[in-house]
């Protein structure tokens, strides 16, 4: 089973850069998208409902903002838009596809980089999301939560960590929250199960020459339930083409999906 996640920073922009042609070549079972920045009525069938995929969009109410999507080779048994929190769901940040015992989720956590008000909202979301994920871990489902979490977990996960300890995305409180999520083993950072190397980033600022110099952050994850810990086979960050300021994270699992 192959799962891909990407923050497109605008699905229409990514399409113009060749994303859907590339996606069709990957033979992924599920593709998780964040930050579509579009409403469904703005996305014509071709190419935004790619051939051989069942497509599901959960838009933000605000035009040109946020939004998540799932492209699934197999028709899900159920698709859930949102968690049930009106403020969070109105920003189009969560969509879940269920296939038997398996859940694949596209999640887009808020960024706090625009200022204190948004950082406060980010902390509020984290405060609610922790107990929610604890509850989900007890369901007995196999769960893959893909997406832009807007947090670099450890020093190895961003290039200039010393200069970012007071910046959103690498605040001690944010990192501690992720550590707590992983503490009891119920949730795992799927990428780090098979790739412990440094300089593995999924996002680069558009300022300076961050991309050229690989001055990046690893803020895009596939966080998996403990039941999938031994199922991760390979992982890679695709950088041969640029569809966004993020890079696709591709992971293969030893898991029956067909």
GITA-V492049 format. One record per run of one state. SS is the DSSP state (@ for helix, = for strand, . for the rest). FROM is the first residue (numbers start at 1). LEN is the number of residues. If there is no record, write none. Layout:
# GITA-V492049
SS/FROM/LEN
SS/FROM/LEN
This chain:
# GITA-V492049
./1/1
=/2/6
./8/3
@/11/6
./17/2
@/19/8
./27/3
=/30/5
./35/5
@/40/3
./43/2
@/45/4
./49/5
=/54/5
./59/9
=/68/5
./73/5
=/78/4
./82/4
@/86/4
./90/4
=/94/6
./100/2
=/102/7
./109/7
@/116/22
./138/4
=/142/7
./149/6
@/155/3
=/158/1
./159/3
@/162/3
./165/7
@/172/12
./184/3
=/187/3
@/190/5
./195/8
=/203/2
./205/5
@/210/4
./214/2
=/216/2
./218/2
=/220/6
@/226/6
=/232/7
./239/7
=/246/1
./247/1
=/248/6
./254/5
